[in-house]
Amino acid sequence: MEAFLLSEWLLRAFLVPADGPVYLRLYKLICRAILEGHLSAGTRLPSTRDLAAELGIARNTVLQVYDQLAEEGYVRAGVGRGTYVEDISQELPGALERPVAAVRADEHAPPSLELSRRGQALLAHLGFSNLQAGAFMPGVPDVREFPLKVWMRIQNRLWRTGPWDLMRYAPAGGYGPLRQSIADYLGSVRSVRGSAKQVVMTTGIHQAVDVTVRLLCDPGDTVWVEEPAYWGVRNLVASAGLKVVPVRVDDEGISPDGDSHRQPPRLIVVAPSHQYPLGMVMSLARRRMLLDYARQTSCWILEDDYDSEFRYGTRPLSSLQGMDESGRVIYAGSFSKTLYPGLRVGFLVAPPALAPAFADAVAELYREGNMVNHAVLDEFLREGHMGSHIRRVRRRYAERRDCLIEAIHRHFGDTLEVVGGDAGLHLVLALPEGVDDEVVVRNALQEGVISRPLSTYYLDRAHARSGLLLGYAGVTPDEIRPAFDVLARVIGRYLQSSHSKGGRHDDTRRTGT
Amino acid sequence: MEAFLLSEWLLRAFLVPADGPVYLRLYKLICRAILEGHLSAGTRLPSTRDLAAELGIARNTVLQVYDQLAEEGYVRAGVGRGTYVEDISQELPGALERPVAAVRADEHAPPSLELSRRGQALLAHLGFSNLQAGAFMPGVPDVREFPLKVWMRIQNRLWRTGPWDLMRYAPAGGYGPLRQSIADYLGSVRSVRGSAKQVVMTTGIHQAVDVTVRLLCDPGDTVWVEEPAYWGVRNLVASAGLKVVPVRVDDEGISPDGDSHRQPPRLIVVAPSHQYPLGMVMSLARRRMLLDYARQTSCWILEDDYDSEFRYGTRPLSSLQGMDESGRVIYAGSFSKTLYPGLRVGFLVAPPALAPAFADAVAELYREGNMVNHAVLDEFLREGHMGSHIRRVRRRYAERRDCLIEAIHRHFGDTLEVVGGDAGLHLVLALPEGVDDEVVVRNALQEGVISRPLSTYYLDRAHARSGLLLGYAGVTPDEIRPAFDVLARVIGRYLQSSHSKGGRHDDTRRTGT
């Protein structure tokens, strides 16, 4: 509780009729607040003048109370520097009875967990992790490489002007100048075709998926999702009341078969530039097939282009959106990997005919703002800092990737396959089919090394590949080598047991244990 | 297009086999980029050294090209200060043919607008406005009163430390210290009961509503929403696939009748502290009734407490959550009105048994971050700035409210009722039943005065009250008086015509035209 909250609280307490002198009531109330921990050590009390005015009592009364509290060690007063709550955690609490409300709260019988079916499904398949740093957390950049000084310079320049209009709710589509900068950026780097009017600001890929499924799909509709895929996409689609149909990927990307075609989709979600988590680039033939299919069946394609800035040695293919002649593709990206995840700035590019609907729907559903950050980012782009930043971190991530691959080869030679190491912020270390990747991940975590099990990225776990997602972008070579030594030891234990057990374990998995 | 994007773009262009000397190809490509507006005036080109390295060509070649571009007026070069694109907007464009891709984009046949049913419903009932400032935009605070200097000081102190861990994705529940500060704040100011573990950070009321309906309701479930209500709630609920049942409010708040009870809800959304938009406080009896009903029927209550900090003269009632003995209430609030809307920091307080589910669901669905702002806000609260800020703006808003009420009385005496002027950032000026508030709003807007029509906040428009929502918090008395003079003139025109037309217009409305 802050000082001002104390005033409010006391004011309410004083409204309750009670006996005794004002002095004593005030003293008891403040004591209680301190003893019960509502006023923690170091909190500054309101000035005697303010508190007296707020409560409508004499200032002398407040002075008296503060003096007594100081004498008894509840607060300390520095001349001209205010009155602060002392640390009384060593004292015996409970000298005053706990208030009725607090006791009741403790006695709450927990209600049975009556979640919705979609809520239960969401919680049963959680994908997010509270771990966000360290070897080998996948999907995260090295935030320590963020050009903090440049950003702060632009930010302070902007704040000093009093950017009132940027502090309001955002208009439909978001901050105009940034929409223009992003249209320019995407046009040249990703061959995305579209004017600033087609760019709609979001807080990231999650919001882009969410608004797309709400705007284009009704409960019960079918959505094709890559198998395996980023967990976020699958959970958002299901939570919007839609039916997720997993469609396997092969070396060329998403590969619909007879089964898939029996469940024609309203929307197809793909990551053609860098499949997550397997890392392949969708072939030109597959892209043409997908676009033709969408045109013929009038379904939509959501292109998730989450990290294509990070390519090491390979040439980029242009975006799927750039090849789309029929206006069926919604393109989504973010600055989470190029700048930092917590920034929460992303965007989508909608077909011209749909763009106003997307702009309105985002404004209506999420009531966004964050335009001060948008304006800083816009300046950052316009001043050309993005280019040098990306070039710099790309070199750094390439070194780290090389370091990890070298470590893998040193330990395992060519016995374990490295999948999808050409681009992005992570690679997949494939494990033999008999090895349970979840067990490996759990055991490695107990020794302090993070990884994520490939099999959990599949909806159909019975036919999942075993492997480990290893993020290398966020950790230095000095962190990578010892961490992989530990991981290799753990993996080694399971490789041997898998060899000795042979195919039995494998069969169990395939029949769906 | 920035300089670095130019390098990328040129790199790709160079991959396409073509005849002619490198020098000429590079020259033509940069010309085209400038003429087509991809490189706007003032853009800095990459250094000759960088570009030569990127493209794998001789630096001299790049120097030659830059020189010729400078001679022809496309760019200007300052010694040691880089090469910048000139403003050629006065020149004739079209000297070079537009690239194939751009032409194709223009020729797109717009796809038929195949939105989902829920998407169409959302767009048919848009509530948000791109107008966010000026007399009398309701629901917005005066961002100019935000204590910018204090905030910047805390922000810079934090940024200078390199707050890397705050730049990552947020853990479940959000930034821990802020959750504690908010639990303390709510406990004392709003009698909300709950530990930091029950506080889940959100981006505002919209996200709180969204996660609640997903976690607790399945498509097809019924949700009671106050009639009238904030548009955001209704649209979010409908967009989640749920059935909205409007329940009329009377002077004591939400007032379910036989009709409502025939459609028992899974969730009830209310704003008991300050109904939106009518402004009444829910009575104690009604609160008890609602809590009993929720306990007996095992439905949930979402308490939207969006602006209860702003009370003028009236005493606050404690929160509904604070009276809840059965753990059926989810409490939601935000800093949009107390600090600034674009900040996008809000919170919910879940019953203990549900809190982990809410924390996980927010992390899973929205992949939030924004912890740098969370840490600044936490310091802001702990240093006690919130109290002085709220006290200061509350005084200011009270003056503005008085000024607006005075203007209303000056123009209309007691003929038009003022509703809900005791608290919040707006009041409702009731209009006689014959007056179409949407027409008044449109006409006032043409004369530069913003207001919002009360009738549009009703789901059942045939039984809606006519009136104007007038926000006073964001405008000074000097802006309020002349703006209301204009508004009064517009209202006056319709008051006369309503008198002359009598009840006819009224009947039309009531039968649902």
Contacts between the chains, C-beta under 8 A, distances in Angstrom:
chain1	res1	chain2	res2	distance
A	1	B	184	4.7
A	1	B	185	7.2
A	1	B	187	7.0
A	1	B	188	4.5
A	2	B	184	7.4
A	2	B	185	7.0
A	2	B	381	6.1
A	2	B	382	6.9
A	2	B	384	4.9
A	2	B	386	6.5
A	2	B	387	6.0
A	3	B	384	4.7
A	3	B	387	6.1
A	4	B	384	6.2
A	4	B	386	6.3
A	4	B	387	1.8
A	4	B	388	6.7
A	4	B	390	7.2
A	4	B	391	7.1
A	5	B	184	7.1
A	5	B	185	5.8
A	5	B	188	4.1
A	5	B	189	5.5
A	5	B	387	6.8
A	6	B	188	6.9
A	7	B	387	7.0
A	8	B	188	6.2
A	8	B	189	5.1
A	9	B	188	4.2
A	9	B	189	7.4
A	12	B	316	7.5
A	15	B	315	6.8
A	38	B	184	6.7
A	38	B	187	6.7
A	38	B	188	6.4
A	40	B	184	7.8
A	44	B	384	5.8
A	46	B	387	7.7
A	101	B	191	7.4
A	101	B	193	6.1
A	101	B	322	7.1
A	102	B	193	7.6
A	104	B	193	7.9
A	104	B	325	6.6
A	105	B	193	4.6
A	105	B	194	7.5
A	108	B	325	7.5
A	108	B	326	7.9
A	108	B	327	5.4
A	108	B	351	7.5
A	108	B	352	6.2
A	109	B	326	7.9
A	109	B	327	7.6
A	110	B	327	6.8
A	110	B	351	7.8
A	110	B	352	6.2
A	110	B	353	3.6
A	111	B	298	7.9
A	111	B	326	6.7
A	111	B	327	4.6
A	111	B	328	6.9
A	111	B	351	6.3
A	111	B	353	5.4
A	111	B	354	7.5
A	112	B	353	7.9
A	113	B	353	6.2
A	113	B	354	7.0
A	113	B	357	7.0
A	114	B	216	7.5
A	114	B	298	6.4
A	115	B	215	5.8
A	115	B	216	6.5
A	115	B	357	6.3
A	116	B	214	7.1
A	116	B	215	6.4
A	116	B	216	5.5
A	116	B	217	5.2
A	116	B	218	4.4
A	116	B	221	7.3
A	116	B	266	7.9
A	117	B	218	5.1
A	118	B	214	6.2
A	118	B	218	5.8
A	118	B	219	7.8
A	119	B	214	6.2
A	119	B	215	3.9
A	119	B	216	6.4
A	119	B	357	7.0
A	119	B	361	6.9
A	122	B	214	7.2
A	122	B	215	7.3
A	122	B	361	6.0
A	122	B	364	6.1
A	122	B	365	7.4
A	123	B	357	5.9
A	123	B	360	5.9
A	123	B	361	6.9
A	123	B	364	8.0
A	126	B	360	5.8
A	126	B	364	5.5
A	127	B	364	6.6
A	128	B	169	7.5
A	128	B	172	7.3
A	128	B	360	7.7
A	128	B	363	4.7
A	128	B	364	5.2
A	128	B	367	6.8
A	130	B	171	4.2
A	130	B	172	5.9
A	130	B	363	7.9
A	132	B	165	8.0
A	132	B	168	4.0
A	132	B	169	5.5
A	132	B	171	7.5
A	133	B	164	7.9
A	133	B	165	7.2
A	133	B	168	6.3
A	140	B	168	6.7
A	140	B	169	7.5
A	143	B	164	4.9
A	143	B	167	4.2
A	143	B	168	6.2
A	144	B	162	7.4
A	144	B	164	5.3
A	146	B	167	6.6
A	148	B	159	6.6
A	148	B	162	6.2
A	152	B	156	7.1
A	152	B	159	5.2
A	152	B	160	7.8
A	155	B	155	8.0
A	155	B	159	7.8
A	156	B	152	7.1
A	156	B	156	7.0
A	159	B	148	6.6
A	159	B	152	5.2
A	159	B	155	7.8
A	160	B	152	7.8
A	162	B	144	7.4
A	162	B	148	6.2
A	164	B	133	7.9
A	164	B	143	4.9
A	164	B	144	5.3
A	165	B	132	8.0
A	165	B	133	7.1
A	166	B	342	6.5
A	167	B	143	4.3
A	167	B	146	6.5
A	167	B	340	4.1
A	167	B	341	7.1
A	167	B	342	4.6
A	167	B	343	7.5
A	168	B	132	4.0
A	168	B	133	6.4
A	168	B	140	6.7
A	168	B	143	6.2
A	168	B	340	7.4
A	168	B	341	5.5
A	168	B	342	5.8
A	169	B	128	7.5
A	169	B	132	5.5
A	169	B	140	7.5
A	169	B	341	4.7
A	169	B	342	6.6
A	170	B	342	7.0
A	171	B	130	4.2
A	171	B	132	7.4
A	172	B	128	7.4
A	172	B	130	5.9
A	184	B	1	4.8
A	184	B	2	7.6
A	184	B	5	7.3
A	184	B	38	6.7
A	184	B	40	7.8
A	185	B	1	7.2
A	185	B	2	7.1
A	185	B	5	6.0
A	187	B	1	7.1
A	187	B	38	6.7
A	188	B	1	4.5
A	188	B	5	4.1
A	188	B	6	7.0
A	188	B	8	6.3
A	188	B	9	4.2
A	188	B	38	6.3
A	189	B	5	5.5
A	189	B	8	5.2
A	189	B	9	7.4
A	191	B	101	7.3
A	193	B	101	6.0
A	193	B	102	7.5
A	193	B	104	7.9
A	193	B	105	4.5
A	194	B	105	7.5
A	203	B	203	7.5
A	203	B	366	7.4
A	204	B	367	6.1
A	205	B	367	7.8
A	206	B	365	6.8
A	206	B	366	5.6
A	206	B	367	4.7
A	207	B	366	7.2
A	210	B	365	7.5
A	214	B	116	7.2
A	214	B	118	6.3
A	214	B	119	6.3
A	214	B	122	7.3
A	214	B	239	5.3
A	215	B	115	5.8
A	215	B	116	6.4
A	215	B	119	3.9
A	215	B	122	7.3
A	216	B	114	7.5
A	216	B	115	6.4
A	216	B	116	5.5
A	216	B	119	6.4
A	217	B	116	5.2
A	218	B	116	4.4
A	218	B	117	5.1
A	218	B	118	5.8
A	218	B	241	7.8
A	219	B	118	7.8
A	219	B	219	4.1
A	219	B	220	7.8
A	219	B	241	4.2
A	220	B	219	7.9
A	221	B	116	7.3
A	232	B	364	7.5
A	232	B	367	6.3
A	235	B	364	5.9
A	235	B	365	7.2
A	236	B	365	6.5
A	239	B	214	5.3
A	239	B	365	6.4
A	240	B	240	7.7
A	240	B	241	7.6
A	241	B	218	7.8
A	241	B	219	4.2
A	241	B	240	7.6
A	241	B	241	4.5
A	266	B	116	7.9
A	298	B	111	7.9
A	298	B	114	6.3
A	315	B	15	6.8
A	316	B	12	7.5
A	322	B	101	7.1
A	325	B	104	6.6
A	325	B	108	7.6
A	326	B	108	7.8
A	326	B	109	7.9
A	326	B	111	6.7
A	327	B	108	5.3
A	327	B	109	7.6
A	327	B	110	6.8
A	327	B	111	4.6
A	328	B	111	6.9
A	336	B	369	8.0
A	340	B	167	4.1
A	340	B	168	7.5
A	340	B	369	7.9
A	341	B	167	7.0
A	341	B	168	5.5
A	341	B	169	4.7
A	341	B	367	8.0
A	341	B	369	5.4
A	342	B	166	6.5
A	342	B	167	4.6
A	342	B	168	5.8
A	342	B	169	6.6
A	342	B	170	7.0
A	342	B	369	3.0
A	342	B	370	6.0
A	342	B	371	5.4
A	342	B	372	6.4
A	343	B	167	7.5
A	343	B	369	6.7
A	344	B	368	6.9
A	344	B	369	5.0
A	344	B	370	5.5
A	351	B	108	7.4
A	351	B	110	7.7
A	351	B	111	6.3
A	352	B	108	6.2
A	352	B	110	6.2
A	353	B	110	3.6
A	353	B	111	5.4
A	353	B	112	7.9
A	353	B	113	6.2
A	354	B	111	7.5
A	354	B	113	7.0
A	357	B	113	7.0
A	357	B	115	6.3
A	357	B	119	7.0
A	357	B	123	5.9
A	360	B	123	5.9
A	360	B	126	5.8
A	360	B	128	7.7
A	361	B	119	6.9
A	361	B	122	5.9
A	361	B	123	6.9
A	363	B	128	4.7
A	363	B	130	7.9
A	364	B	122	6.1
A	364	B	123	8.0
A	364	B	126	5.5
A	364	B	127	6.6
A	364	B	128	5.2
A	364	B	232	7.5
A	364	B	235	5.9
A	365	B	122	7.4
A	365	B	206	6.8
A	365	B	210	7.6
A	365	B	235	7.2
A	365	B	236	6.5
A	365	B	239	6.5
A	366	B	203	7.4
A	366	B	206	5.6
A	366	B	207	7.2
A	367	B	128	6.8
A	367	B	204	6.1
A	367	B	205	7.8
A	367	B	206	4.7
A	367	B	232	6.3
A	367	B	341	8.0
A	368	B	344	7.0
A	369	B	340	7.9
A	369	B	341	5.4
A	369	B	342	3.0
A	369	B	343	6.7
A	369	B	344	5.0
A	370	B	342	6.0
A	370	B	344	5.5
A	371	B	342	5.4
A	372	B	342	6.4
A	381	B	2	6.2
A	382	B	2	7.1
A	384	B	2	4.8
A	384	B	3	4.8
A	384	B	4	6.4
A	384	B	43	7.8
A	384	B	44	5.7
A	386	B	2	6.4
A	386	B	4	6.5
A	387	B	2	5.7
A	387	B	3	6.0
A	387	B	4	1.8
A	387	B	5	6.7
A	387	B	7	7.2
A	387	B	46	7.8
A	388	B	4	6.7
A	390	B	4	7.1
A	391	B	4	6.9
